[in-house]
Amino acid sequence: MMEGVAEKKREVEEKLRQDEKVVGVLRESLEKSNNVTSGMVTILESFASRLQKMDQTIQPLYRQTLKLTRLQTNVENSLTELDRVIGFHHMADDIEGRIREGPSGNIDGYLKLLERLESAISFFDTNNPSSVELPRLNALYDDGMETLTKDFLNLLKHDSKPVPIQVLNDIASESPEEPQRLEHLPERTMRDLQAIANYLVIKRENTDITGVYAQIRSNQLGRSLSSLKEPGQGGSQLSATTVLRKASFAFLKGQTPSKKNVKRGEGAGKKEREGPRPSATVTSEGGLSEVQLEGSHLFIIMAKVFLRLLQSEVQLMEQIVPKQHHSHVLCQLIKQPMDYFMVDADAILQKAKKCIARHDYPAVLSVFKVTTHMHTLLPEYQAALENMDTASYNRFVEFIGQLEKLTCKTLEDYVLFIRGDPEKQSNLPKDGTVHELTSSTMWFTEQLLEYHSLMGEVFLKQGSYNVLLTNDEKTKAAGHYLSRVLDALNINLKNKADTYESPVLGALFLMNNYHFIHKTFTRNTTMQPLLERAVADIEQRYTELIESEMKSYQKGFAKLIPFLGQEMSISGYQADKPNKAQKALLKEKFKGFNTELEELCRVHGQYSIPDSRLRQRVREDNIELLGPLYSEFFRVYGQSKFTSKPEKYLKVYT
């Protein structure tokens, strides 16, 4: 055990000796490090001392150098300013010639000369107001400003031209999706005008040129519009395309169809014209109007061209005139052309009122066309004039409101006119065919269908332009109006039918007219749905009216029925041996039947059923009514030996 302890002690002592050696090495390293640190501190302290001595030596030299540099800069600035001041004194002599000559195509250089003059004037105003150079500089500057203003005027006048008529024609025929861009001025001219305007208006607050600009561009815009109607300048070509088509509407009031245009039928089964198709406008005074409304189509073209020209003028103005003056300049620019445009607008209204006063109702179609076109263009006018010229925009809105009121009143008057068309005997078709009023009315309503949405809107809005309407409401209102027209027409036709001396002819007249109305709206894929929005069973109603009048018309053939009755049966009658009384009765029956049939053929041969299908149906119904009766009558008595001259009594064979 003691040996183990001794061994452990030796290990500990050995480890202790090793640790002592390590500590000795570390102590030696620490001593060397301290020596190096002490030496470095000594060196740094010596370097700092030397730097301090150097700074004390250089600082006075630096301050002296900085002072000399400042003095040199001041001398140079003084010399530069002195040169500038000397230049101010000599400026009038140096640039007078160039100022008098004007820009000569170098606007930027000329503006720099004016800025130099402005600087010189400012210097003398501040430092030497009594200098003899100041009045001369002021006069020279005023001349330069006047020259610049004249150059602006000359540039604008020289390069401003009316838009060629061919370009206007292209604008009139262009699609809205691809509007044509107009180049009023060359690019260089626009840059020069913009530079002059910015200098005069923004820097010098000289607004005279804005009025000049507005006047010149207004004149060119007005000349472009007026060229649309100038003959010999291309306007005649445009006029040739803008003259309205002849109105295909004959509205007869108080007139009788002549023999030239009313074909007399050879019988109720003879095919004739299905109602008179109008080819011109006949007014209540008997005058013939070749066009619906003179100038309306040209006005539509002018409205479109005016919009495109206005839009291009706004774009041009935005590139030349400073923004803060846009509203004022546009108001001045558009005033004269707008007055010119509104003169034509008022003329359209007055012409329409005159046509309406003489019951030339097809004119309303032109008014509707103008109204529709103005509705289409109004948002673009609003965009062009928005926040600039609300007064001009309001004139457009007011004009559209007048159009709407006019068309609304006209359509209302038209219903009253249809209802009150006089029931003159001389004005009735003698053959019971479709009346001119019916064909004209149905033609007119068919033309209105193109504008049914606008028509419904006009009735609902009654001139209030801020009402928002759905398409369903417009459609229903349009259908209601069409149903009112048909109701008024039915009332008038019934009154006319009552004036016929023959109730049968009156029934035929109503049947023909009801069938024409029914056929017109059922074959039209737009009219029938509109009518059904107001009267769901409109088709059934007219079918019943036709059936009723057809039955009334058949009463004219019922006169033959008494001759075909079986009341003549006599006890003991024998077909091969009739007695004298029976022979006399048979002769009377056959003779009466033949006479009445000949009279019916003569009378009804003058009547007309224009529609072939209706005519065939009436024929079949009459055969169904009389055929069986006559066949039976002929079977029983036709073979009887009641006469020695059968050809005299037996004229109709089955």
C-alpha positions in Angstrom: 0.0 0.0 0.0 2.9 2.4 0.8 4.4 1.6 -2.5 1.2 2.8 -4.2 1.3 6.1 -2.3 4.9 6.7 -3.2 4.2 6.0 -6.9 1.3 8.5 -6.8 3.5 11.1 -5.2 6.1 10.7 -7.8 3.5 11.3 -10.6 2.3 14.4 -9.0 5.7 15.8 -8.5 6.6 15.1 -12.1 3.4 16.9 -13.4 4.2 19.8 -11.1 7.7 20.2 -12.6 6.2 20.2 -16.1 3.7 22.9 -15.1 6.5 25.0 -13.6 8.4 24.9 -16.9 5.2 26.1 -18.7 4.8 28.9 -16.3 8.4 29.9 -16.7 8.0 30.1 -20.5 4.8 32.2 -20.2 6.5 34.6 -17.8 9.4 35.0 -20.2 7.0 35.8 -23.1 5.1 38.3 -21.0 8.3 40.1 -20.2 9.2 40.4 -23.9 5.7 41.7 -24.8 5.9 44.4 -22.1 9.3 45.5 -23.5 7.9 45.7 -27.1 4.8 47.7 -25.9 7.0 50.1 -24.0 9.1 50.7 -27.1 6.0 51.2 -29.4 4.5 53.8 -26.9 7.8 55.7 -27.0 7.8 55.8 -30.8 4.1 56.9 -31.0 4.6 59.7 -28.5 7.6 60.9 -30.5 5.5 60.8 -33.8 2.6 62.8 -32.2 5.1 65.4 -30.9 6.5 65.8 -34.4 3.0 66.1 -36.0 2.1 68.8 -33.6 5.2 70.7 -34.4 4.5 70.4 -38.1 0.9 71.6 -37.7 2.0 74.6 -35.8 4.4 75.3 -38.7 1.9 74.8 -41.6 -1.3 76.3 -40.2 -0.2 80.0 -40.7 0.8 79.1 -44.3 -2.7 77.5 -44.9 -4.5 80.5 -43.6 -2.5 82.8 -45.8 -3.1 80.6 -48.9 -6.9 80.5 -48.2 -7.0 84.2 -47.9 -5.1 84.7 -51.2 -7.5 82.2 -52.9 -10.6 84.1 -51.7 -9.0 87.3 -52.9 -8.4 85.8 -56.3 -12.0 84.5 -56.5 -13.4 87.9 -55.6 -11.2 89.5 -58.2 -12.4 87.1 -60.8 -16.1 87.5 -59.8 -15.6 91.2 -59.8 -14.1 91.1 -63.3 -17.0 88.9 -64.5 -19.6 91.1 -63.0 -17.8 94.1 -64.4 -17.8 92.5 -67.8 -21.5 91.8 -67.4 -22.3 95.4 -66.3 -20.2 96.7 -69.2 -22.2 94.4 -71.4 -25.4 95.9 -70.1 -24.2 99.3 -71.2 -23.3 98.1 -74.6 -26.2 95.6 -75.0 -28.5 97.9 -76.9 -25.8 98.5 -79.5 -24.9 94.8 -79.7 -28.4 93.2 -80.2 -30.5 96.1 -81.6 -30.1 94.9 -85.1 -31.1 91.3 -84.3 -34.1 92.5 -82.3 -35.2 94.6 -85.2 -34.8 91.7 -87.6 -37.1 89.5 -85.6 -36.8 85.7 -85.0 -36.2 84.8 -88.6 -37.0 81.2 -87.9 -34.9 81.0 -84.7 -37.4 81.4 -82.0 -35.2 79.9 -79.2 -32.3 82.3 -80.0 -34.6 85.3 -80.2 -36.1 84.4 -76.8 -32.6 84.3 -75.3 -31.9 87.8 -76.6 -35.1 89.0 -74.9 -34.0 87.3 -71.7 -30.7 89.2 -71.9 -32.6 92.5 -72.4 -34.8 91.6 -69.5 -31.7 91.0 -67.3 -30.2 94.4 -68.3 -33.4 96.3 -67.6 -33.6 94.6 -64.2 -30.0 95.6 -63.4 -30.6 99.3 -64.3 -33.9 99.4 -62.5 -32.2 98.2 -59.4 -28.8 99.9 -59.5 -29.1 102.9 -61.7 -32.7 103.9 -62.6 -31.4 107.2 -64.1 -29.1 105.6 -66.6 -29.5 106.8 -70.2 -29.4 103.2 -71.3 -32.6 102.2 -69.5 -35.1 104.0 -71.7 -33.3 102.6 -74.8 -33.3 99.1 -73.4 -37.0 99.4 -72.5 -37.9 100.6 -76.0 -35.9 97.8 -77.5 -37.5 95.2 -75.3 -41.0 96.5 -76.2 -40.1 96.3 -79.8 -38.9 92.8 -79.3 -42.1 91.8 -77.5 -44.2 93.4 -80.3 -42.1 91.6 -82.9 -42.6 88.3 -81.1 -46.3 88.9 -80.9 -46.5 89.7 -84.6 -44.4 86.6 -85.4 -46.9 84.5 -83.4 -49.7 86.0 -85.3 -48.0 85.6 -88.7 -47.0 82.0 -88.0 -50.5 81.1 -86.9 -52.2 82.9 -89.9 -49.8 81.6 -92.5 -50.1 77.9 -91.5 -53.8 77.9 -90.4 -55.9 76.7 -93.3 -59.5 75.3 -93.4 -59.7 71.6 -93.5 -60.0 70.4 -97.1 -63.4 69.3 -98.2 -62.1 65.8 -99.1 -60.8 65.4 -95.5 -64.2 66.5 -94.3 -65.8 63.8 -96.5 -63.4 61.3 -95.0 -64.4 62.4 -91.5 -68.1 62.0 -92.4 -67.6 58.5 -93.6 -65.0 57.3 -91.0 -65.9 54.8 -88.3 -66.0 55.9 -84.7 -63.5 53.3 -83.7 -60.8 54.7 -85.9 -61.1 58.5 -85.9 -58.9 60.4 -88.4 -56.2 62.5 -86.8 -56.1 66.0 -88.3 -52.8 67.9 -88.7 -53.7 71.6 -88.5 -50.2 73.0 -88.3 -46.7 71.7 -89.1 -44.7 70.3 -86.2 -42.1 73.0 -86.3 -44.7 75.7 -86.3 -46.4 74.2 -83.3 -43.1 74.1 -81.4 -42.4 77.8 -82.2 -45.9 78.8 -81.2 -45.7 76.9 -78.0 -42.4 78.5 -77.1 -43.7 82.0 -77.8 -46.9 81.4 -75.9 -45.0 80.1 -72.9 -42.8 83.1 -72.9 -45.4 85.7 -73.4 -48.2 84.2 -71.3 -46.4 82.5 -68.5 -43.3 84.7 -68.0 -44.7 88.0 -69.1 -48.4 87.4 -68.3 -49.3 88.8 -71.7 -52.7 87.2 -72.5 -53.3 89.2 -75.7 -52.1 86.3 -77.9 -54.6 83.9 -76.4 -57.4 86.1 -77.8 -55.6 86.2 -81.1 -55.1 82.5 -81.1 -58.8 81.9 -80.3 -60.0 84.3 -83.0 -57.8 82.8 -85.8 -58.6 79.2 -85.0 -62.3 80.1 -84.6 -62.3 81.6 -88.1 -60.7 78.5 -89.6 -63.1 76.2 -87.8 -66.0 78.2 -89.0 -64.7 78.2 -92.6 -64.3 74.4 -92.4 -67.9 74.0 -91.3 -69.2 76.5 -93.9 -67.4 74.7 -96.7 -69.7 71.7 -96.2 -72.4 73.7 -97.9 -70.4 75.8 -100.4 -71.1 74.7 -104.0 -68.1 74.5 -106.3 -65.7 73.9 -103.4 -66.4 70.2 -102.9 -69.6 71.0 -101.0 -71.6 70.1 -104.0 -70.2 66.6 -104.0 -71.0 66.3 -100.4 -74.5 67.7 -100.9 -75.1 65.1 -103.6 -74.6 62.4 -101.0 -76.5 64.2 -98.3 -79.7 65.1 -100.1 -82.3 63.0 -98.4 -83.9 60.1 -100.1 -87.4 60.7 -101.4 -89.8 59.9 -98.7 -91.6 56.7 -99.4 -94.7 57.8 -97.6 -98.0 59.0 -99.2 -100.3 60.3 -96.6 -103.6 61.2 -98.2 -105.9 63.5 -96.3 -109.2 64.4 -97.9 -108.2 62.8 -101.3 -109.7 60.0 -103.3 -107.5 57.4 -105.0 -107.6 58.1 -108.7 -108.4 55.4 -111.3 -104.7 55.5 -112.3 -103.5 54.2 -109.0 -106.6 52.2 -107.9 -107.0 49.1 -109.9 -110.6 48.0 -110.1 -110.9 44.3 -109.4 -112.6 41.8 -111.6 -114.1 40.2 -108.6 -113.5 39.4 -104.9 -111.3 36.6 -106.2 -109.1 38.8 -108.4 -105.7 39.6 -107.0 -104.9 43.2 -106.5 -102.3 45.4 -104.8 -102.1 44.8 -101.1 -102.6 48.3 -100.0 -101.2 51.4 -101.6 -97.5 51.5 -101.0 -96.5 55.2 -100.7 -93.8 56.7 -102.8 -93.9 60.4 -101.8 -95.1 62.6 -99.1 -98.6 64.0 -99.6 -99.6 66.7 -97.1 -103.0 67.5 -95.8 -103.0 70.5 -98.1 -102.4 68.3 -101.1 -98.8 69.4 -101.6 -96.1 66.9 -102.5 -92.9 66.9 -100.5 -90.0 65.3 -102.3 -87.8 65.0 -99.2 -88.6 64.2 -95.6 -86.8 67.1 -94.1 -84.5 69.3 -96.2 -81.0 69.6 -94.8 -81.4 67.0 -92.0 -78.9 64.6 -93.4 -76.4 67.4 -94.0 -76.9 68.5 -90.5 -76.1 65.0 -89.2 -72.8 65.1 -91.2 -72.1 68.6 -89.9 -72.6 67.5 -86.3 -70.1 64.6 -86.7 -67.6 66.8 -88.6 -68.0 69.6 -86.0 -67.2 67.1 -83.2 -64.1 65.8 -84.9 -62.9 69.4 -85.7 -63.6 70.4 -82.1 -61.7 67.5 -80.7 -58.7 68.3 -82.9 -58.8 71.9 -81.9 -58.8 71.0 -78.2 -55.7 68.8 -78.9 -54.0 71.6 -80.8 -54.8 74.1 -78.1 -53.4 71.8 -75.3 -50.1 71.7 -77.2 -49.8 75.5 -77.7 -51.7 77.4 -75.1 -50.7 77.2 -71.4 -53.0 75.0 -69.4 -54.4 77.7 -67.1 -55.9 79.5 -70.2 -57.5 76.5 -71.8 -61.0 77.1 -70.6 -61.0 80.8 -71.6 -59.5 80.2 -75.0 -61.8 77.3 -75.9 -64.9 79.4 -74.9 -63.7 82.1 -77.3 -62.7 79.7 -80.0 -65.9 77.7 -80.1 -68.4 80.6 -79.8 -68.6 81.6 -83.5 -68.6 78.1 -84.9 -71.2 77.1 -82.2 -73.4 80.0 -83.2 -73.1 78.9 -86.9 -73.9 75.3 -85.9 -76.9 76.3 -83.8 -78.3 78.4 -86.6 -78.6 75.1 -88.6 -79.9 73.3 -85.6 -82.6 75.9 -85.2 -83.4 75.7 -88.9 -83.9 72.0 -88.5 -86.4 72.6 -85.7 -88.3 75.2 -87.6 -88.5 73.1 -90.8 -89.7 70.2 -88.8 -92.4 72.3 -87.1 -93.6 73.6 -90.5 -93.8 70.0 -91.8 -95.7 69.0 -88.7 -98.0 71.9 -89.0 -99.1 70.7 -92.4 -99.3 67.1 -91.1 -96.2 66.0 -93.0 -95.5 63.4 -90.4 -92.7 61.6 -92.1 -90.6 64.6 -91.2 -90.5 63.2 -87.7 -88.4 60.3 -89.0 -85.7 62.8 -89.9 -86.0 64.4 -86.5 -85.6 61.0 -84.9 -82.5 60.3 -87.0 -81.0 63.7 -86.0 -81.9 63.0 -82.3 -80.4 59.5 -82.3 -77.2 60.9 -83.9 -77.0 63.7 -81.4 -77.5 61.2 -78.5 -74.6 59.2 -79.9 -72.3 62.2 -80.2 -73.2 63.9 -76.9 -70.8 61.9 -74.7 -67.9 62.9 -77.0 -69.0 66.5 -77.0 -69.1 66.3 -73.2 -65.6 64.8 -73.0 -64.2 67.5 -75.4 -65.9 70.4 -73.5 -65.7 69.0 -70.0 -64.4 71.5 -67.4 -63.7 74.0 -70.2 -66.9 75.3 -71.8 -70.0 74.0 -70.0 -72.1 76.7 -71.7 -71.6 75.3 -75.1 -72.2 71.8 -73.9 -75.5 72.9 -72.3 -76.5 74.3 -75.7 -76.1 70.8 -77.2 -78.2 69.4 -74.3 -80.9 72.0 -74.8 -81.1 71.3 -78.5 -81.5 67.6 -77.9 -84.2 68.4 -75.3 -86.0 70.5 -78.0 -85.7 67.6 -80.4 -87.2 65.2 -77.9 -90.1 67.5 -77.0 -90.8 68.0 -80.7 -90.8 64.3 -81.5 -92.9 63.5 -78.5 -95.5 66.1 -79.3 -95.5 65.1 -83.0 -96.2 61.5 -82.1 -99.0 62.4 -79.8 -100.5 64.6 -82.5 -100.1 61.8 -85.0 -102.3 59.6 -82.9 -105.0 62.3 -82.8 -104.6 62.8 -86.5 -105.1 59.2 -87.2 -108.1 59.0 -85.0 -109.7 62.1 -86.5 -109.0 61.6 -90.2 -112.3 62.6 -91.8 -114.8 59.9 -93.0 -115.5 61.2 -96.4 -117.4 59.1 -98.8 -115.2 60.3 -101.6 -112.1 59.3 -99.8 -113.1 55.7 -99.4 -111.9 53.0 -101.8 -114.9 51.9 -103.8 -113.6 48.3 -104.0 -113.2 47.9 -100.2 -109.5 47.5 -100.5 -106.9 48.6 -97.9 -107.3 52.3 -97.2 -104.4 54.7 -97.9 -104.5 55.7 -94.3 -103.9 52.1 -93.2 -101.0 51.5 -95.5 -99.5 54.9 -94.7 -99.9 54.4 -91.0 -98.3 50.9 -91.0 -95.5 52.1 -93.2 -94.9 54.9 -90.8 -94.9 52.6 -87.7 -92.5 50.3 -89.5 -90.1 53.2 -90.0 -90.4 54.1 -86.4 -89.2 50.7 -85.3 -85.6 51.7 -86.1 -85.9 54.3 -83.3 -88.1 52.3 -80.9 -85.6 52.6 -78.0 -85.3 56.4 -78.5 -89.1 56.6 -79.0 -89.7 54.9 -75.6 -87.1 57.1 -74.0 -88.7 60.3 -75.3 -92.1 59.4 -74.0 -90.8 58.4 -70.6 -88.4 61.3 -70.1 -90.7 64.1 -71.4 -87.7 66.4 -71.9 -86.0 65.6 -68.6 -82.4 64.7 -69.6 -81.3 63.4 -66.3 -83.6 60.4 -66.0 -81.9 57.1 -66.2 -84.1 54.5 -68.0 -83.7 50.8 -68.5 -84.1 49.2 -71.9 -87.1 47.3 -70.7 -88.9 50.5 -69.7 -88.1 52.0 -73.1 -89.3 48.9 -75.0 -92.6 48.8 -73.1 -93.2 52.5 -73.6 -92.6 52.1 -77.4 -94.9 49.2 -77.6 -97.6 51.1 -75.7 -97.4 53.9 -78.3 -97.6 51.6 -81.2 -100.7 50.0 -79.7 -102.3 53.5 -79.3 -101.6 54.1 -83.0 -103.4 50.9 -83.9 -106.3 51.6 -81.6 -106.7 55.1 -83.2 -106.5 53.5 -86.6 -109.1 50.9 -85.8 -111.5 53.6 -84.5 -111.1 55.6 -87.7 -111.5 52.6 -89.9 -114.7 51.6 -88.1 -116.1 55.1 -88.6 -115.1 55.0 -92.3 -116.7 51.6 -92.7 -120.0 52.9 -91.3 -120.2 55.5 -94.1 -120.5 52.8 -96.8 -124.0 52.4 -98.1 -123.5 48.6 -98.2 -122.8 47.0 -94.8 -121.3 44.1 -96.7 -118.8 46.4 -98.4 -118.1 48.0 -95.1 -117.3 44.5 -93.6 -115.1 43.7 -96.6 -113.3 47.1 -96.1 -112.6 46.3 -92.4 -111.6 42.8 -93.1 -109.0 43.9 -95.7 -107.7 46.6 -93.4 -107.5 44.4 -90.3 -105.8 41.7 -92.2 -103.3 44.2 -93.7 -102.5 45.5 -90.2 -102.2 41.9 -88.8 -100.0 40.8 -91.6 -97.8 43.8 -91.3 -97.0 43.5 -87.6 -96.8 39.6 -87.6 -94.2 39.5 -90.3 -92.1 42.2 -88.6 -89.8 40.6 -86.0 -89.5 43.9 -84.1 -93.0 45.3 -84.2 -94.9 42.2 -82.9 -92.8 41.8 -79.7 -93.1 45.5 -79.0 -96.9 45.4 -79.3 -97.1 42.3 -77.2 -95.3 44.2 -74.4 -98.4 46.5 -74.3 -101.1 44.1 -75.4 -100.2 40.4 -74.8 -103.0 39.0 -77.0 -102.7 41.5 -79.8 -102.4 38.8 -82.5 -105.5 37.0 -81.2 -107.5 40.2 -81.1 -106.9 41.0 -84.8 -107.6 37.4 -85.7 -111.0 37.7 -84.0 -111.6 41.0 -85.7 -110.9 39.5 -89.1 -113.1 36.5 -88.4 -115.9 38.7 -87.3 -115.8 40.9 -90.4 -115.5 37.8 -92.6 -118.7 36.5 -91.2 -120.3 39.9 -91.7 -119.1 39.9 -95.3 -120.6 36.4 -95.9 -124.0 37.8 -95.0 -124.1 39.3 -98.5 -124.1 35.7 -99.9 -126.8 34.6 -97.5 -129.3 36.2 -99.8 -129.1 33.0 -102.0 -130.0 30.7 -99.1 -133.8 31.3 -99.3 -133.8 30.2 -102.9 -132.2 26.9 -101.9 -134.5 25.9 -99.1 -136.6 22.7 -98.9 -139.9 24.5 -98.0 -141.2 24.0 -101.6 -141.6 20.2 -101.0 -145.1 19.3 -102.1 -146.9 16.1 -101.3 -147.0 13.9 -104.3 -144.2 15.8 -106.1 -142.6 13.7 -108.9 -139.4 14.9 -110.6 -140.5 13.5 -114.0 -144.1 14.7 -113.8 -144.4 18.0 -111.8 -147.7 19.7 -111.9 -148.3 23.2 -113.1 -147.9 24.8 -109.7 -144.7 23.0 -109.0 -143.3 24.0 -112.4 -144.1 27.7 -111.7 -142.5 27.5 -108.2 -139.4 25.8 -109.6 -139.0 28.4 -112.3 -139.4 31.2 -109.7 -136.7 29.6 -107.5 -134.2 29.0 -110.3 -134.9 32.4 -111.8 -134.6 34.2 -108.5 -131.4 32.3 -107.6 -129.8 33.1 -111.0 -130.8 36.8 -110.8 -129.5 37.2 -107.3 -126.3 35.4 -108.1 -125.7 37.5 -111.2 -126.3 40.7 -109.1 -123.9 39.4 -106.4 -121.3 38.6 -109.1 -121.7 42.1 -110.6 -121.5 43.9 -107.3 -118.7 41.8 -105.7 -116.8 41.8 -109.0 -116.1 45.4 -108.2 -114.8 44.5 -104.7 -111.2 43.6 -104.0 -109.4 41.3 -101.6 -105.7 42.1 -102.2 -104.2 39.3 -100.1 -104.3 36.0 -102.1 -104.5 33.8 -99.0 -107.3 35.8 -97.5 -109.1 35.8 -100.9 -108.8 32.0 -101.1 -110.1 31.6 -97.6 -113.1 33.8 -98.3 -113.8 31.8 -101.4 -113.6 28.5 -99.5 -115.9 29.7 -96.8 -118.5 30.8 -99.3 -118.3 27.5 -101.0 -118.7 25.8 -97.7 -121.7 28.0 -97.0 -123.5 27.6 -100.3 -122.0 24.6 -101.9 -123.8 21.8 -100.0 -127.2 23.7 -100.1 -127.0 24.2 -103.9 -125.8 20.7 -104.6 -128.7 19.3 -102.7 -131.1 21.7 -104.3 -129.8 20.8 -107.7 -129.9 17.1 -107.0 -133.5 17.2 -106.0 -134.9 19.7 -108.5 -132.3 20.1 -111.2 -133.4 17.0 -113.1 -137.1 17.9 -112.9 -138.9 18.5 -116.2 -140.4 21.8 -115.1 -139.4 23.6 -118.3 -138.8 23.0 -121.9 -135.9 25.5 -121.9 -133.5 24.2 -119.1 -130.7 26.5 -120.4 -132.8 29.5 -119.3 -133.1 28.3 -115.7 -130.2 25.9 -115.1 -127.2 28.2 -115.4 -125.1 26.8 -112.6 -124.2 23.1 -112.5 -122.5 21.2 -109.7 
